[in-house]
Amino acid sequence: MTEPSSTPEAKVNWLAVVALVVGAVSIFFNPYLLVSVIAIVLGIVGLVGARRAGNQRAYQLIAVLGIVAGAIGALLVIVSGAISAQL
């Protein structure tokens, strides 16, 4: 009987995943830039954690995408606020 290969399982970087989800939500729902700030902070913490863990390039990308989505959500709030202030 053969045993399964003992490869170490990569830990899931939940902060990076949550940053991406919250960043995506911030594009559509973002009162007072709060959701964007949360997405950006979680993305930065997730990115640092993925870099410290070493071989987690996918989670680094997910964390960066969370930061970018949070920044896009913040930019949309700022632009829509500027447009509505001029009306």
Secondary structure, DSSP 8 states (H G I E B T S, - for coil): -------------HHHHHHHHHHHHHHH--GGGHHHHHHHHHHHHHHHHHHHHSS-HHHHHHHHHHHHHHHHHHHHHHHHHHHHHH-
